[in-house]
């Protein structure tokens, strides 16, 4: 025990030193010593408890530090792992990209080689076809022609034997053939290795139009096919308004005549339904409100009016012809049959 501690104890118990030691004094001193020992024991206990607490605290801190370090290491490890994974993915993407580029390059090269080969083959084949005598025309056939001769059609085509079968365009040849008014359409086919086949569709003569001192043959579409002095067994159209300058083979009648020609066709159709079409020799289209036809074998002129109800009108004409066979005259069916009009026959005096 230090002197300071003794002083504190003395102050606590107010012990004053005495010079003479008595029995009582000794006892007091013994008690003091005992107390000091107990106090020292208590202090040791407290110190040990304090040291224990300190050790526990340090241990706890160490544990926490170790735990934190573990988590940190784990986080660091995960971060490194993710970073490595990202690097691997990046490398893989680059490799995939390079692979795709490589495949595209290979594909492009193959395509170039393919098309180059095709071009070379085509060029070689074309050159061979153009110069080889195997493909020189040996025969030209014309089919479905009757009005125009085969020689005329071949001449119009511009094709000739010995010519290379590839040295012309079919469409150009077809247009050249259609310059002939009688030809409505033409089809040119190559029959390999050395034949040409031309198939035509011809226009047919349906009517004659009086023109100057002759006749212009036309079809039912109004195309002028031929100018001739010969009168064929065709119904003659009278009263056409088309200018004489327009009567050129290959041309058509003007719009007004085409409209009236349409009615003339209807008249012939109605006559055919009654078996009278072969008897019609002339159709007058001068007045669109008063069409008329002439039957030379019957010596009769039939007035049809505006061309309406032609079917019913022809039935009346048929009946009147039967009742007046061999009698020259005129038949009038030019009224409205639905309004109590009475068809009549007037004998020529």
GIJOLIN-V91224 format. One line per field, one symbol per residue. ss: DSSP state (A for helix, B for strand, O for the rest). Layout:
ss: ???
This chain:
ss: OOAAAAAAAAAAAOOOOOOOOOAAAAAAAAAAAAAAAAAAAAAAAAAAAAAAAAAAAAAAAAAAAAAAAAAAAAAAAAAAAAAAAAAAAAAAAAAAAAAAAAAAAAAAAAAAAAAAAAAAAAAAAAAAAAAOAAABOOBBBBBOOOOOOAAAAAAAAOOOOOOBOOOOOAAAAAAAAOOOOOBBBBBBBBBOOOBBBBBBBBOOOOBBBBBOOBBBBBOOOOBBBBBBOOOOOOBBBBOOOOOAAAOOOOOBOOAAAAAAAAAAAAAAAAAAAOOOAAABBBBBOOOOOOBBBBBOOOOBBBBBBOOOOAAAAAAAAAAAAAAOOOOOBBBBOOOOAAAOOOOBBBBOO
